[in-house]
Amino acid sequence: MTALVNLYLRIAFTIEQRLGTVLMPTLARFVFAALFALYYWTSAMTKLGGDISGLWQPTFNAYAQIFPKAAEASGYDISAASSFEKFTILAGTWAEFILPALIIIGLFTRISAAGMIGFVVVQTLTDLYGHGAITQPDTLGAWFDKDPGSLILDQRALWVMLLLILVFRGAGPVSVDQLIKQRLNVR
């Protein structure tokens, strides 16, 4: 029995140390690119309005998406948005463009993934309270309910878990972060 346990432990150690450090972050970045990059870039494009001026001037679309109740209260007049709201709109728009790109190429991956986690939290709170999903049990879902398909609790937990792999493991060997480490001779 001891020999079997030792064999298992050697195999597990090899998988964790040799394959896990290479495969997990690389696969996490690939899965992020495959599932979420276009989702976030498309979302960011809807915030720009008709041209790229939405990168420095908040648009009606972005105001209505990020602050739906405030936008409705102001008659959807973007000029009524506060300085904080305008800053948040622009920061969110930029984040949707920049953070996925950084994760994909593996540059500042840990910080970018942490930023995406913060973005997912803000996005979730906006969906729950700003767009009223908190009152829709099918959309909100519940953990430990035998149904893994709810759009908020179940899916967003998986999104964050994927990003946590990148926060804790980094970008992996095929990344700009790794090139920088090699260039600077950092271990």
Secondary structure, DSSP 8 states (H G I E B T S, - for coil): -HHHHHHHHHHHHHIIIIIIHHHHHHHHHHHHIIIIIHHHHHHHHHHHTTSGGGGTS--HHHHHHHSHHHHHHTTS-GGGS-HHHHHHHHHHHHHHHHHHHHHHHTSSHHHHHHHHHHHHHHHHHIIIIIS-GGG-HHHH--TTSS-TT-TTHHHHHHHHHHHHHHHHH-S-SSSHHHHHHHHHT--
